[in-house]
């Protein structure tokens, strides 16, 4: 017979979000940053960031290796710090990349274009991780706590209001299935913001979410615009 304590542990594990998608995304972002060309960022600047990001990733993964079911304040802070560090470090790389795109001659620019692609992809991942960490108190609280105990939502997703649609859609709504957003939802939001420069399925409803999407879209827009101009210049030359 299952005790109340065991049942509570089972319920918590069943609601917990799998960590693997976020771990894979974080590893990709760290590697993209690590292998930036040295003319964008010198190795002595990149290595400390890569080392610290790797240590933070290992630390938060030890607490929740497979599923995010343990909320520890110290490691919550470490996880949030990791996302902020990736955004900040990549923003510095983006500024340098933009400068190189402006001053580099088209015929000398293959390396800069490759760096721009790396910075763009890292930007997407870093902002998706930051949104994932912030919305409704973060991945552990978002999945483990009752809706009454959650902080205000940063994003309104379709599932939050699909209960009045057709049955096959309504059964996946937040009210019917107790749906909560996972990392893939924020990755999609960041992807749409990076390519279409607009919100995706989720609509930002808090000022900080609107500012995050605005910053991400602006950074991606400027980078892509200069990449296109650089490529057109190379073709014209």
C-alpha positions as a LaTeX table, in Angstrom:
\begin{tabular}{lrrr}
\hline
Residue & $x$ (\AA) & $y$ (\AA) & $z$ (\AA) \\
\hline
Unk1 & 0.00 & 0.00 & 0.00 \\
Unk2 & 1.36 & 3.41 & $-0.98$ \\
Unk3 & 1.82 & 5.86 & 1.88 \\
Unk4 & 0.78 & 9.50 & 1.63 \\
Unk5 & 4.45 & 10.51 & 1.55 \\
Unk6 & 5.22 & 8.08 & $-1.30$ \\
Unk7 & 2.12 & 9.20 & $-3.18$ \\
Unk8 & 3.21 & 12.82 & $-2.84$ \\
Unk9 & 6.65 & 11.91 & $-4.22$ \\
Unk10 & 5.02 & 10.09 & $-7.16$ \\
Unk11 & 2.76 & 13.05 & $-7.91$ \\
Unk12 & 5.71 & 15.45 & $-7.76$ \\
Unk13 & 7.80 & 13.31 & $-10.10$ \\
Unk14 & 4.94 & 12.89 & $-12.57$ \\
Unk15 & 4.53 & 16.67 & $-12.81$ \\
Unk16 & 8.25 & 17.41 & $-13.02$ \\
Unk17 & 9.68 & 18.73 & $-16.28$ \\
Unk18 & 12.42 & 16.75 & $-18.01$ \\
Unk19 & 15.72 & 18.64 & $-17.85$ \\
Unk20 & 17.27 & 17.13 & $-21.00$ \\
Unk21 & 16.01 & 19.71 & $-23.57$ \\
Unk22 & 17.32 & 22.60 & $-21.48$ \\
Unk23 & 20.64 & 20.84 & $-20.83$ \\
Unk24 & 21.14 & 20.17 & $-24.55$ \\
Unk25 & 20.31 & 23.78 & $-25.42$ \\
Unk26 & 22.66 & 25.11 & $-22.74$ \\
Unk27 & 25.52 & 22.87 & $-23.91$ \\
Unk28 & 25.01 & 24.02 & $-27.50$ \\
Unk29 & 25.06 & 27.68 & $-26.40$ \\
Unk30 & 28.27 & 27.17 & $-24.39$ \\
Unk31 & 29.97 & 25.40 & $-27.31$ \\
Unk32 & 28.89 & 28.06 & $-29.82$ \\
Unk33 & 30.33 & 30.74 & $-27.55$ \\
Unk34 & 33.50 & 28.73 & $-26.88$ \\
Unk35 & 34.29 & 28.36 & $-30.59$ \\
Unk36 & 33.73 & 31.98 & $-31.59$ \\
Unk37 & 36.60 & 33.26 & $-33.76$ \\
Unk38 & 39.37 & 34.93 & $-31.79$ \\
Unk39 & 38.97 & 38.15 & $-33.77$ \\
Unk40 & 35.48 & 38.43 & $-32.30$ \\
Unk41 & 36.44 & 37.51 & $-28.74$ \\
Unk42 & 39.95 & 36.51 & $-27.61$ \\
Unk43 & 40.33 & 33.09 & $-26.04$ \\
Unk44 & 41.35 & 34.57 & $-22.68$ \\
Unk45 & 37.95 & 36.28 & $-22.46$ \\
Unk46 & 35.92 & 33.30 & $-23.62$ \\
Unk47 & 37.55 & 30.64 & $-21.44$ \\
Unk48 & 36.50 & 32.04 & $-18.01$ \\
Unk49 & 32.91 & 32.45 & $-19.24$ \\
Unk50 & 32.85 & 28.91 & $-20.63$ \\
Unk51 & 34.40 & 27.48 & $-17.45$ \\
Unk52 & 31.98 & 29.29 & $-15.13$ \\
Unk53 & 28.96 & 28.41 & $-17.29$ \\
Unk54 & 30.01 & 24.76 & $-17.32$ \\
Unk55 & 30.43 & 24.69 & $-13.53$ \\
Unk56 & 27.01 & 26.29 & $-13.03$ \\
Unk57 & 25.42 & 23.80 & $-15.42$ \\
Unk58 & 27.00 & 20.86 & $-13.58$ \\
Unk59 & 25.90 & 22.27 & $-10.21$ \\
Unk60 & 22.25 & 22.73 & $-11.15$ \\
Unk61 & 22.19 & 19.38 & $-12.95$ \\
Unk62 & 23.37 & 17.55 & $-9.82$ \\
Unk63 & 20.32 & 18.76 & $-7.90$ \\
Unk64 & 17.88 & 17.82 & $-10.66$ \\
Unk65 & 19.74 & 15.39 & $-12.96$ \\
Unk66 & 16.75 & 14.06 & $-14.95$ \\
Unk67 & 13.63 & 15.89 & $-13.84$ \\
Unk68 & 13.16 & 19.31 & $-12.29$ \\
Unk69 & 11.45 & 18.30 & $-9.06$ \\
Unk70 & 13.60 & 19.88 & $-6.31$ \\
Unk71 & 13.45 & 23.58 & $-5.64$ \\
Unk72 & 16.58 & 24.77 & $-3.79$ \\
Unk73 & 17.04 & 28.54 & $-3.57$ \\
Unk74 & 20.82 & 28.43 & $-4.02$ \\
Unk75 & 20.61 & 26.33 & $-7.16$ \\
Unk76 & 17.64 & 28.31 & $-8.43$ \\
Unk77 & 19.91 & 31.36 & $-8.19$ \\
Unk78 & 22.71 & 29.46 & $-9.96$ \\
Unk79 & 20.39 & 28.41 & $-12.78$ \\
Unk80 & 19.10 & 31.95 & $-13.23$ \\
Unk81 & 22.65 & 33.32 & $-13.09$ \\
Unk82 & 23.68 & 30.90 & $-15.84$ \\
Unk83 & 20.95 & 32.16 & $-18.17$ \\
Unk84 & 21.75 & 35.81 & $-17.43$ \\
Unk85 & 25.48 & 35.20 & $-17.97$ \\
Unk86 & 24.84 & 33.59 & $-21.37$ \\
Unk87 & 22.68 & 36.53 & $-22.44$ \\
Unk88 & 25.24 & 39.09 & $-21.22$ \\
Unk89 & 28.31 & 37.36 & $-22.66$ \\
Unk90 & 26.63 & 36.86 & $-26.00$ \\
Unk91 & 25.46 & 40.49 & $-26.06$ \\
Unk92 & 29.12 & 41.56 & $-25.81$ \\
Unk93 & 30.02 & 39.19 & $-28.65$ \\
Unk94 & 27.13 & 40.57 & $-30.68$ \\
Unk95 & 28.38 & 44.17 & $-30.32$ \\
Unk96 & 31.83 & 43.17 & $-31.54$ \\
Unk97 & 30.37 & 41.10 & $-34.39$ \\
Unk98 & 28.22 & 44.03 & $-35.51$ \\
Unk99 & 31.29 & 46.29 & $-35.47$ \\
Unk100 & 33.23 & 43.80 & $-37.59$ \\
Unk101 & 30.35 & 43.48 & $-40.05$ \\
Unk102 & 30.43 & 47.26 & $-40.49$ \\
Unk103 & 34.19 & 47.70 & $-40.86$ \\
Unk104 & 35.21 & 44.44 & $-42.56$ \\
Unk105 & 35.42 & 44.36 & $-46.34$ \\
Unk106 & 32.99 & 41.89 & $-48.00$ \\
Unk107 & 35.81 & 39.82 & $-49.49$ \\
Unk108 & 37.39 & 39.40 & $-46.04$ \\
Unk109 & 34.19 & 38.46 & $-44.25$ \\
Unk110 & 33.53 & 34.65 & $-44.32$ \\
Unk111 & 34.78 & 34.29 & $-40.76$ \\
Unk112 & 32.68 & 37.22 & $-39.58$ \\
Unk113 & 29.57 & 35.76 & $-41.22$ \\
Unk114 & 30.20 & 32.44 & $-39.46$ \\
Unk115 & 30.61 & 34.29 & $-36.16$ \\
Unk116 & 27.35 & 36.15 & $-36.81$ \\
Unk117 & 25.53 & 32.83 & $-37.24$ \\
Unk118 & 27.02 & 31.55 & $-33.97$ \\
Unk119 & 26.03 & 34.72 & $-32.11$ \\
Unk120 & 22.51 & 34.62 & $-33.57$ \\
Unk121 & 21.97 & 31.00 & $-32.52$ \\
Unk122 & 23.42 & 31.61 & $-29.05$ \\
Unk123 & 21.18 & 34.64 & $-28.68$ \\
Unk124 & 18.12 & 32.51 & $-29.40$ \\
Unk125 & 19.08 & 29.85 & $-26.86$ \\
Unk126 & 20.17 & 32.27 & $-24.15$ \\
Unk127 & 16.92 & 34.25 & $-24.24$ \\
Unk128 & 14.83 & 31.06 & $-24.33$ \\
Unk129 & 16.62 & 29.87 & $-21.16$ \\
Unk130 & 16.11 & 33.22 & $-19.45$ \\
Unk131 & 12.38 & 33.30 & $-20.26$ \\
Unk132 & 12.09 & 29.68 & $-19.11$ \\
Unk133 & 13.75 & 30.57 & $-15.82$ \\
Unk134 & 11.62 & 33.66 & $-15.15$ \\
Unk135 & 8.05 & 32.82 & $-16.17$ \\
Unk136 & 5.76 & 31.89 & $-13.26$ \\
Unk137 & 8.64 & 31.41 & $-10.84$ \\
Unk138 & 10.80 & 29.09 & $-12.94$ \\
Unk139 & 10.56 & 25.47 & $-14.08$ \\
Unk140 & 10.35 & 23.82 & $-10.64$ \\
Unk141 & 7.78 & 26.12 & $-9.09$ \\
Unk142 & 5.79 & 26.32 & $-12.34$ \\
Unk143 & 5.31 & 22.55 & $-12.43$ \\
Unk144 & 5.18 & 21.64 & $-8.75$ \\
Unk145 & 2.95 & 24.26 & $-7.13$ \\
Unk146 & $-0.78$ & 24.78 & $-7.41$ \\
Unk147 & $-1.90$ & 27.59 & $-9.69$ \\
Unk148 & $-3.00$ & 29.68 & $-6.70$ \\
Unk149 & 0.59 & 29.70 & $-5.42$ \\
Unk150 & 2.25 & 30.69 & $-8.70$ \\
Unk151 & 3.64 & 34.20 & $-9.31$ \\
Unk152 & 2.01 & 36.25 & $-12.09$ \\
Unk153 & 2.59 & 34.80 & $-15.56$ \\
Unk154 & 4.97 & 36.54 & $-17.96$ \\
Unk155 & 3.36 & 34.89 & $-21.01$ \\
Unk156 & $-0.17$ & 33.88 & $-21.95$ \\
Unk157 & $-0.11$ & 30.71 & $-24.02$ \\
Unk158 & $-2.99$ & 29.32 & $-26.13$ \\
Unk159 & $-3.41$ & 26.43 & $-23.69$ \\
Unk160 & $-4.24$ & 28.97 & $-20.97$ \\
Unk161 & $-7.52$ & 29.77 & $-22.71$ \\
Unk162 & $-8.36$ & 26.82 & $-24.98$ \\
Unk163 & $-10.94$ & 25.26 & $-22.67$ \\
Unk164 & $-13.88$ & 26.63 & $-24.71$ \\
Unk165 & $-12.77$ & 25.24 & $-28.09$ \\
Unk166 & $-13.37$ & 21.83 & $-29.67$ \\
Unk167 & $-12.99$ & 18.81 & $-27.41$ \\
Unk168 & $-9.75$ & 17.55 & $-28.98$ \\
Unk169 & $-8.15$ & 20.96 & $-28.39$ \\
Unk170 & $-9.83$ & 21.67 & $-25.05$ \\
Unk171 & $-8.52$ & 18.45 & $-23.53$ \\
Unk172 & $-4.98$ & 19.88 & $-23.83$ \\
Unk173 & $-5.90$ & 23.18 & $-22.20$ \\
Unk174 & $-4.50$ & 24.30 & $-18.86$ \\
Unk175 & $-7.86$ & 23.94 & $-17.12$ \\
Unk176 & $-8.63$ & 20.46 & $-18.45$ \\
Unk177 & $-5.16$ & 18.87 & $-18.27$ \\
Unk178 & $-3.34$ & 21.14 & $-15.78$ \\
Unk179 & $-0.93$ & 22.03 & $-18.61$ \\
Unk180 & 2.14 & 24.11 & $-17.73$ \\
Unk181 & 4.67 & 25.52 & $-20.24$ \\
Unk182 & 8.00 & 23.70 & $-20.62$ \\
Unk183 & 11.35 & 24.67 & $-22.13$ \\
Unk184 & 10.25 & 23.82 & $-25.68$ \\
Unk185 & 7.52 & 26.47 & $-25.47$ \\
Unk186 & 10.04 & 29.18 & $-24.59$ \\
Unk187 & 12.48 & 27.93 & $-27.22$ \\
Unk188 & 9.71 & 28.36 & $-29.79$ \\
Unk189 & 8.97 & 31.86 & $-28.51$ \\
Unk190 & 12.64 & 32.82 & $-28.80$ \\
Unk191 & 12.86 & 31.25 & $-32.26$ \\
Unk192 & 9.91 & 33.24 & $-33.57$ \\
Unk193 & 11.26 & 36.44 & $-32.00$ \\
Unk194 & 14.65 & 35.82 & $-33.67$ \\
Unk195 & 13.18 & 35.16 & $-37.13$ \\
Unk196 & 9.87 & 37.02 & $-37.34$ \\
Unk197 & 10.69 & 39.74 & $-34.74$ \\
Unk198 & 7.27 & 39.23 & $-33.13$ \\
Unk199 & 5.69 & 37.10 & $-30.39$ \\
Unk200 & 4.99 & 33.47 & $-31.17$ \\
Unk201 & 2.21 & 31.40 & $-29.66$ \\
Unk202 & 2.74 & 32.97 & $-26.25$ \\
Unk203 & 1.86 & 36.63 & $-25.78$ \\
Unk204 & 4.02 & 38.63 & $-23.33$ \\
Unk205 & 1.81 & 40.17 & $-20.65$ \\
Unk206 & 4.30 & 41.49 & $-18.08$ \\
Unk207 & 6.64 & 44.42 & $-18.78$ \\
Unk208 & 9.81 & 42.38 & $-18.26$ \\
Unk209 & 8.66 & 39.76 & $-20.79$ \\
Unk210 & 7.89 & 42.50 & $-23.32$ \\
Unk211 & 11.31 & 44.05 & $-22.75$ \\
Unk212 & 13.07 & 40.69 & $-23.12$ \\
Unk213 & 11.34 & 39.93 & $-26.43$ \\
Unk214 & 11.99 & 43.47 & $-27.66$ \\
Unk215 & 15.70 & 43.21 & $-26.84$ \\
Unk216 & 16.02 & 39.80 & $-28.43$ \\
Unk217 & 14.15 & 40.81 & $-31.58$ \\
Unk218 & 16.16 & 44.04 & $-31.91$ \\
Unk219 & 19.47 & 42.22 & $-31.51$ \\
Unk220 & 18.51 & 39.59 & $-34.08$ \\
Unk221 & 17.14 & 42.19 & $-36.50$ \\
Unk222 & 20.28 & 44.33 & $-36.44$ \\
Unk223 & 22.53 & 41.29 & $-36.82$ \\
Unk224 & 20.55 & 39.79 & $-39.71$ \\
Unk225 & 20.22 & 43.14 & $-41.47$ \\
Unk226 & 23.99 & 43.65 & $-41.40$ \\
Unk227 & 24.64 & 40.06 & $-42.48$ \\
Unk228 & 22.37 & 40.56 & $-45.50$ \\
Unk229 & 24.04 & 43.88 & $-46.33$ \\
Unk230 & 27.45 & 42.25 & $-45.98$ \\
Unk231 & 26.43 & 39.36 & $-48.27$ \\
Unk232 & 24.96 & 41.73 & $-50.87$ \\
Unk233 & 28.20 & 43.72 & $-50.79$ \\
Unk234 & 30.21 & 40.55 & $-51.37$ \\
Unk235 & 28.03 & 39.59 & $-54.35$ \\
Unk236 & 28.25 & 43.09 & $-55.76$ \\
Unk237 & 32.00 & 43.12 & $-55.39$ \\
\hline
\end{tabular}
